[in-house]
């Protein structure tokens, strides 16, 4: 089981990870992180678990991960930003995770809007952003990160669609070291995005996506939009050219046509 001491030993951050709550099993690290954030937990607080019994993804989906083999954690941040920034946090988190994974494994990481990370078109990580607003400003944001690290079998609906770092790199990955690398990358970018904006993150995210100029379909609240991806808006929306007009979408379930 993870321990706070082991996770913090060698952690090269100033704020992120100064307090780490560790669990062998928990319903959801995001649920716990929101609870402690609501009680005043300091920025940089982390909740991490070996197993989630009710892990969540976007759009109410279940996040399934074998215990003791993966990374499942949530990070509390308190940016002094307006509510429009919430849509950009998945992109920021994706870049930080991608850079850390690339550094440790040498694998090429692909970003899929709005919150997935892929290797060879298969998903190995997802990000769940939840926040609280107070007087039209962000009170806190919880960045939930789920990464398939050393899991080697995926069954049911995940078969053929999911992968892990161990499968792709053909070696076991040190989860504690990876955790430290991710926190460091997230903190390095956090300073930039909260002081100078997210413009430095968007090119980094775009350099890792294969969605540009691809035809996609997006399902959102019962409506399906189809069109060609033209890029990202400054607010993190997906810019879609459809039937001679341009739409900007901020949520949805994306399928790349032909894959």
Secondary structure, 3 states (H helix, E strand, C coil): CCCHHHHHCCCCCCCCCCCEEEECCECCHHHHHHHHHHCCCCCCCEEEECCECCCECHHHCECCCCCCCCEEEEEEECCCCEHHHHHHHHHHHHHHHHHHHHHHHCCCCEEECCCEEEECCEEEEEEEEEEEEECCEEEEEEEEEEECCCCCCCCHHHCCCECCHHHHHCCCCCHHHHHHHHHHHHHHHHHHHHHHCCHHHHHHHHCCCCCCCCEEEEEECCEEEEEEEEEECCCCCEEEEECCEEEEECCCEEEECCC
